[in-house]
Amino acid sequence: KVQESLSLDKRHKFWETQPVGQFKDIGNTSLPEGPIEPPLPLSDVKQEPYNLPTLYEWITCDISSEEMCNEVFNLLANNYVEDDENMFRFNYSMEFLRWALQPPGYFRSWHIGVRVKSSKKLVAFITGVPARIRVRDDIVNMAEINFLCVHKKLRSKRLAPVMIKEVTRRVHLENIWQAAYTAGVVLPTPIATCQYWHRSLNPKKLIDVGFSRLGARMTMSRTIKLYKLPESTITPGFRKMEIRDVPAVTRLLRNYLSQFVVAPDFDENDVEHWLLPKENVVDSYLVESPETHEITDFCSFYTLPSTILGNQNYSILKAGYSYYNVSTKTPLLQLMNDALIIAKQKDYDVFNALDVMHNESFLKELKFGPGDGKLHYYLYNYRIRQALNPAELGLVLL
Ligand code: NHW
């Protein structure tokens, strides 16, 4: 509470100039929902890139190139998001980055880097990918913005606003005028504020590396027993998703996502890209009824390891993140328990989930614990009258 009211008082020299919901407008229900600014004729979009400080230059990254992808991987591995205590840093794999950045209809021009002119060293990055996002009854073409990163040595020099303006310009050039993004920091103005929950799969390692602590009146062996899971999944007909399942999974998912206020509008191409299993990137399982062969339930998670900073014994935390889950016959609790069993079989240390969609209904019972820190969801150039509850969100960004 204290932190939130402090952040409401902060000036945001950059964000105050942007078409986003402003803090001063919170509670003003007379403002209409929808686009804040109308689109411009494409001929009015600035044709040249924004100016960078003279030592730096823009590049468009070819993420298909092994060398370029490796440079991006290294920038992020050393400079991307850390937890508040600087114990862990996201370590997106090269395969993951390619998956995240090359969905159907992606624009190479939205994969933006900044290099030092003299040394050619990559020092900053920002990306967008196209997505159709439904907000209530409107399907809006948007950019999903992610991987904003400025090298640690170049922080607090107002480079981030230039990166954001440049990606905005390149999105506008494709005649797209809205965007969605998430961040751990409070900016003007979240459409929803969510919380991460963590389910220990390898409690001993998590405690050793300082990810979690031994509970009050708990021993290590009681803790290990508490988090123990069956060796194999329980639901009859539970199996990995295959390419032939794309039409059925698309129908299941579209129908499920239609109940949320904000959700992606996935077609079969999107489902094939985002949900067909990709080793060490995304895992998807479904329930095929043993009698009718109908696909009744679906669950998925993506793989995002973190580097463990400064631990003698371990260097990588293997984490799975709950992605899209649909239950129609199998109770969601049982489906997610099977997802945990799979993750445990595959040697994940922890399984994370946000309190979005129907996740609240299984978090406590499946022994997830609340994390510290929040994840705020934002829309650019689209006003929502009132902040949403996490359970009204049907969108997971990577
Ligand atoms: S959130 C992850 C962001 N990345 C990290 O946290 C990595 C570690 N940190 C850094 O690399 C997922 C730097 O600290 C960054 C800021 C680069 C974050 N979103 O250059 P200055 C995403 O990637 C504002 C938006 O001096 P810096 C989503 C800040 O409030 N704004 O700071 C990205 C201030 O503005 P203000 C952020 O520390 C969404 C200004 O930047 C932000 O050297 C992007 C300070 O700049 C954040 N996460 O660099 C928006 N963090 O007004 C997309 C700070 O308050 C919008 N700031 O003075 C849509 C665009 C497309 C529209 C299309 C129509």
Residues whose N, C-alpha, C, O or C-beta is under 5 A from the ligand:
A	BS01	NHW	R11 H12 K13 F14 W15 E16 N79 Y80 V81 A143 I145 N146 F147 L148 C149 V150 L154 R155 S156 K157 R158 L159 A160 P161 I164 V167 T168 V171 I176 W177 Q178 A179 Y181 T182 A183 G184 Y380
